[in-house]
Amino acid sequence: MKKKGTWMRASAGALSAAMVLGSVTVAPAVKAENVEEKAGYEVNYALNSKVTASNQELANQWGPEKAVDGIVNRDAEKPEQSRWSTAQSTTQEARTLTLDLGAVKTFSQFVIEWERTNITNFKISVSDTEDGTYKDVYVKEDGQAPAEPTPRPELPNAVPEDVQQVVKNFRPIADEASGMLRTYLKKARLSLAGDNRLMIVMPDALGADFVGREDRRKELESLIENRIGKKVEVEVRHVEEGRRFEDTFVDIEKKINMEIIVED
């Protein structure tokens, strides 16, 4: 469901609230000219947006700006955790986090990373004007705590050298692909399959079906072999609807420059 709004509020009614607003994902217009609104391109409108809160647990820690800084580190030591946290309440008074998106945006999903699971009731509301009436677009009032957070995938200790070479050269490789394959590969993300094979991850099932067709997959493998001098098999997957790439896959392109152990 697509929603529009300039101001957005997340209100939680519980003993306390602790959250990170992971993303507000764009639902692009059909004739969009702005790169942020092209089909298949996800934008976190919440990231570093202007934000205020009705309550804060500590004056100099866990303020509302921590909910939109893009950092999710619930496993870090408590003082180092980046999240918005509110003081406990015995009256169940709602705690409200308000985001100013700067202009009217069209979006189709919210992602909230809860630090704790005692938030049994909350709602998300939007408004087109700062002083206007807020309209509820999502209400959770079933009294059930959120599901336990799913552990995030981690980069394995060993990454094959040939996969590293592909990652370092993938963008030039994609530019050499033919026609629509080149267009689709520009949207691809890179990860590892369970057997340390290179995984091409597309943003949706349509892209995965296109790139994963045998003749196109063979073309990509041939381009890889021509570039790095080694044959590398690829597996094509896609991000499940309603989820983010980082929820399921390791982003090798961002992490390949980290200190890693190379397999012989």
Secondary structure, DSSP 8 states (H G I E B T S, - for coil): --EEEEEEEEEE-SS--EEEEEEEEE---TT--SGGGSTT----TTTT-EEEES--SBTTBS-GGGGSSS---TTS-GGG---EE----SS---EEEEEEEEEEEEEEEEEEEESSS----EEEEEESSTTS--EEEEEE-S--------------SEEEHHHHHHHHHHHHHHHTS-HHHHHHHTT-EEEE-TTS-EEEEESSHHHHHHHHSHHHHHHHHHHHHHHHSS---EEEEE--TT--HHHHS--HHHHTTS--EEE-
